[in-house]
Amino acid sequence: MQIDGILCKEAQLGSALNHSVHEARRGDFALLLSLLSQDALDFSEFDLPHTSPEEPDKSEAALKKALQLGPQKPLAPEQFNMLIGQNNGFLVNDGDLASLRLKECLQPEPYAVRNDKKHIPLHIVDNLEPAVRQKLEQTRNPQMLVDNKDIDAAGFYDQLAGGEMQSMLQVAV
């Protein structure tokens, strides 16, 4: 019997082990077994086909599909909608929280009702000082701006040098 190469797996022996058992050649059987590798990972049972590992898809859509995530909850709707969540109160009053949770998972409602980063709620505007509220209104409506004339620096200096402003300042002190 001639064997080419180093023996690692039983599959390399072909039917030589089987013939040695049936022909009662104990020496050949023992020799063949001793030539095989002692490492269990070299056995034919663990010889799996090798494929080149493919790069897994790590995109957000693939991860959402793999984790079976529902739609993402938006921060705000595209258009102002004051009716967001109007039916949720009825579900809470009826004690049907499971339906509310299911509805929220399937069709998530936005966190806010408007998509305006510069919006200031009315209760905050009501608590502002009158001067700050006036400035806010002027920034919202630029046509309401009062004509701010440029300061005449030369005329102001002449008033200071002439003593007109100094007398007013001394009276105030």
Secondary structure, DSSP 8 states (H G I E B T S, - for coil): ----S---SGGGGTTHHHHHHHTT-HHHHHHHHHHS-S-GGGSGGG-------------HHHHHHHTT------SS-SS--TTTTTTHHHHHHTT-HHHHHHHHHHS---SSS---TT---HHHHHTS-HHHHHHHHHHH-GGG--------HHHHHHHHHHTHHHHHHHHH-
